[in-house]
Amino acid sequence: MMRVAILCGGPGSEHEISCLSAGGVLSAIDRSAYEPILIGITREGKWIALPIDYPLAINNKNLPAVSGNFPEVLRGTNGLSVDGEDLAIDVIFSVLHGTYGEDGQLQSDLDQLGIPYVGSGAVASELAMDKSDAKLLFEKAGIAIALGVTVAEAEWKRDPSAVTKSISNLGMPLFVKASRGGSSRGTVKVKEIGAFTSAMEEALSFDSKVLIESGIDGAEVECAVLEIDGNPQASIPGKVWIDPQYEFYDYQAKYLDGATRIDIPAPFSNEIIEKIRSYALIAFKAIGAKGLARVDFFVTHSGEIIINEINTMPGFTRTSAYPKMWQATGIEYSEVITHLLKSALPN
């Protein structure tokens, strides 16, 4: 039986969401083929061996987190060990989201261990995490992108009025985003220029590079990509519905309030649906992704499809959009996990 290390937590702002995703994977992994080992990474970056029944669900509106006095997991060039004993891990399934988990840092660390892992490698992860870099690759691959500018922290500090002037052609509303933020943290919707400075400060508190984009008037649509037997395939896409009390699909709406749902299939013509699926695969290949990704688009009222971003480790709970889209496409949650573990192993 293969031993699978499920990694969760981490130092990033999506620590708790990662714990929920790990709970989902543990509940659905095929235990007749895989023996799961749970490893938590604390907010301080310490790796610890967690009991398999460690609480990873929302309890009284409290999100789970990695903490406690558990044995440390040591990393070496020949794998992972606890108290001098090799854990004999065959494959790693990390469900860390955002900073450290999706930006290439964790992938670089995992490469040092010599153990295969689920998902994209260090270079593709870093590219996907940096929204401004990824956009250039998508545009080059022939996918429409939103009008925007990228601003470094030093530029903003040197001459905020010049930056403010440079965005005048973007119109209102616009979105100010931490270029390497996740789960919409560090993203602010600006409806009038007076709010721009505080939006920049908010985004810069998450990253030293900020992407400023024109707001797109259209539906938010997501499409899941999964590698099956070495071939990336695209799911039936879904349309995100957001409670009108929220300005946009922000962190609060995504995870804490039940204020969103995803309608699958997205209510578009077959032609638009197939274009979205095709663009999702193009985006996946453009950054050199592997295993899985969720690609997010806007579809305007005139039917134009504009890419928003790609996530190389999307939310992975049972109720997350990613597994739901695969379920609608005919692949159940536990099968998705099995496909991912197979895709991680050398052929």
N, C-alpha and C positions, 0 to 999 in steps of 0.2 A: 504493500500500500504506500502511495506517495505521501510524504509529509509536506504540508503546505503551511508556511508561516504567513499569517494574516497580520499586516502592520496597520496600526491606526494611531490617531492622535497627532502629535507633532507640534512644532513651535508656531505654526501659522495661525491666522485668524479663523480658520475653518476646522480647528481642532475637534470641536464637538460634533460637527457634521461628519467628520471622518469616523468618529466612534459609532455613530448611527449606521454608517455604511458598513462598518465591520460587523455590527450586529446582524445586518441583513445577510451578508455573505455567510456568516456562521450558521444562520438559520436555514440556509438553502444549499450549502455545499454538499455534494454527493459523498456521504460518509462511507459508502461501500467501496469507493475508489480513492478517497483522500482523507488523511488524518490531519485535521487543522490544529495548528499551534498558534496561540494568540500572543502577539508582542505589541506592547504599547510604547509609544514614544511620548514622554512628558513634555510639557510646554518648555522646559529647560533643555530638552534635547536628549534626555537619558532614556536608553532602551531598557525596558523591563519585561520580564516574563509574567503575563497575566493568566490567572486561572481561566479555563475555557468557559466558565459560567459567570465571568465578570459582567456586571450590569452595563449594557450598551444601548438601553432604550430611554426614551423620554419618560421621566417620572415626575408627576405633579408639575408639568411645564418646565421642569429642570432638565437641561440637556446633559448627556453623559460626558465624562472627561477621564483622562488617564491620570491616576494619582495613587498613592499608597506605598507601603513598604514591601515591595516585591523584589525577588532576585534580579540583579542586573544581567542584561544580555550583552555579552562582549562580542565585538566584531573583529575578525582577523582575516588574513588572506585565504585561510582555508575554511571560512564559514562562520557560523554563529555558535556560541557556547554559553552555558550557564553553570557556574561553580566548577569550571574546568571540564565540564562534560559537553561534548559536541552534540548539538541539537539534530544533526543529520537531516537538514532541510533540503528537499529536492527542488522546490520552487517557491518563490515569494509572491504573494498577492498583496501589494500595498494599496490601501484605499485612503492615503493621505491626499487631501485636496489643497490647492493653492500654494502659498509660499512653502518652500522646502519639498513638499510632496509632488508638485507639478512643474516646478521651474527648472528641473535638471539637477538640482543639488543632491536629492535623495538618489536619483538614478546613477549619478557619479559614484556615490557611496556604495550602492549595490553592485556596481561594476567591479569594485575592488574585492568584493566577497567571492566572486566567481560563481554565484548561484543565479540561475535564470529567474527572471521576474516578469510579471504580467505588465503589459502596456508599453508605451513609447520609451525610447532611450533618452539619454541626457540631452542630445542636441535638439531632437524634435520637441521634447518637453519644454526646453528653454525658449524655443521659437514660438510655440503655441502660447506660452504664458505671457510673452511680451506682445500685447495686442497691436502696437504700432508696427513691429517687425513682421508679425504674421499677416497683417493687412497688405503689406507690400507684396508678399508672396502670393496671396490670394488674387490680387489685382493682376499680377503677372500671369497667373494661371487662367485669367479670363473671367473671374467672378467680380461682379460690381461691388464696390465698397462705399461707405458713407464719406462725404466730404469731411476733411478734418486736418488738424495740425498737431504735431508733437512738440511739447515744450519741456526742456530740462529745468530742474530746480534752479540751477545757476542763472539761466536766462531770465526766469521769472523774478528772481531776487535782484538781478541787475537792472531790469527795466520792465516793471509790470505794465506800464502804460503802452509800451510798444507791443507787448503780447496781446493786450486788450484790443489794440488797433488791428492786429493781424487776424483777429477772428471775426471782424465786422461782416465779412462776406458769408459767414456760416449761418446767419439768421438766428431766430429764436423759435422754439426752445433749442438748447444745445445740451450735450452731455459732457461733463468733465470727469474723466476716468483715470484712476491710477493705472498706468500702462501695464503693470504686472500684478494687479490686484485680482482677487478671486471672489466668487459668490456676491458680486456687486458691491463688495466693501470698497470704500474709496471712490464710489461713483455718485455723482450729484447731478440732478436735472436742474438746469438754469433757465428760468423763464423770462428774466429781465436782467440787463447788464449790471444793475446794482448788486446782484447776488453773485457775480462772477468771482470776485476776490475771495470771498469765504469758501466758495466751491473749490478754488485752486488750493487754498490752504488745507481743506479737508482731504483732497486727493493726494497732496504732497505729504500728508501725515502717513500715507500708506506706501508711497513710492517716490523716488527722485525724478521720475519721468511721467509726464501727464499727457494723455491723449484727449484732445478736444474735438468733438464731432457734432455735425448737424443732427438734430433730432429727425428721425424718419417717421413719417406718418403712415403707419401700416401695422399689420399683424405680426406678432412675434411667433416664430415657428422654429421648432427644434427637430433635428433628425439624428438618429443614432447610427453609428458605424461599428461593425463588429467583424473581426477577422475570423473566417471559418475555413479551416483547412488551407490556410495561407492566402485566402482571397478576401479582401475587405468587401463587406456587403452593407447596403444602406437599408434602414428600417422604413416602415411607413412613418411619415412625419406627423407631428402633433402641433396644434396651435395652443399657445399659452393664453389662458384667460386670467385676468387680474381683477380683483375687486376694485371698483372705481375709486374707493377711498385712497388707494395707493397711486402715487405719481407714475411709478414704473415698477418693474420686476426687481425690487430691491431685496436685501438680505432678510429683512423682517417679513416681507410678503412670502419669500421663498420658503422659509423654514419654520417660522414661529407662529404664524397666525392662521394657517389654513386658508389664506386669502387667495390662493391660486389653484387652478386646476389645469390639466392639459387635455384638450379635446383631440382624440385620435380616432379616425384619421383627421388631419387638418381639412377644413371645409373649402377645398379648392378643386379646380378642374384636374382631371388626370394628367393633363399636359404640365400644369404647374407642379403637381406632386412629383412627377417623374423628373422634372428639372431640378427640384430641391434635392432629390435623392442623388442625382448625377453630380450636382455641385458639392454635396457632402463628401462624396468619394474623391472628387478633384481636390478639395481642401485637405482631406486626410492625407492624400499622396503628396500634396504641395509642401507640407511641412515634414514629410517622412515619418508620419505617425505609425504606430504598431498596436495591434491588439484591439483597442477600442478608442472611441472619441464620441463626443456629442457636438454637433455643429449647429450653431444658432444663426438664424436668418431673420430678416424682415421681408414681408411681402406687402408691397404698396397696393393702393386701391386700383392702380392701373395694371397690376400683375407683375411689376418688376421685382426681382429677387435680389436682395442686397445682403451680403454676409455680415454678421456681427462679430462672431468669434468662434474659436474651437476650444473645447475642453478635453484634455487628454485623460483626466480621471474625473468624470462627472459624478454627481451624487449617485450613490449605488445602493440605497435602501430599497426594500421591496416596493415602496410606493413612489420612488423617484421616477422622473420622466424616462430615463434611459431604459430600465427594464420594462417599464410599461409599454414603450414603443415597440420593443422586441416581442413582448407578449402579443400585441396587436398584429405583429407580423408573423406570428406562429412559433416563436421560440420562447419557452418558459424561463423564468429567472434562474433556476438551477442549471438548465442547459446552457444559458449564457455564461455562467461561471465556469462550467466544464470547457466550453469552447475557448474561453480566455486562458485557462490553465494549460490547455493543449497548445495554444498559439505561443505560449511563453517558452515551451520546451524546444530544444533543437530538433530538426526533422530527422 
